[in-house]
């Protein structure tokens, strides 16, 4: 291999005794969040739990830890399998963790519920705000014409 193409620096479960790495850095390296700053923000909001406990960005993560995290509306539960000091390609990042069966099933159920949910934009016509359309103005004028004549009579 040339000096430019080196394999990513990863630690396996055998290297567990050497210690862990920062939670925010692991989340970034495992590609759960695009930047470490986003990972720190999500951890600070309490959306990341390590072994069912609230965590700080500097908390050490070791192989065997169970993480529960939320990415938008998606909630995941993963087991840490390895550590990496660098952010590598997605296939390599996916080897650092294993998602639990319960988490996979919950994500599939949530995706199905979102797919079957009604389109949010369909109810906008009834709840329109702002300037009335030409059609709305005509309906309003028609309604006012009949109500004014009924009141005067």
Order of alpha helices (4+ residues) and beta strands (2+ residues): beta-beta-alpha-alpha-beta-beta-beta-beta-beta-beta-alpha-beta-alpha-alpha
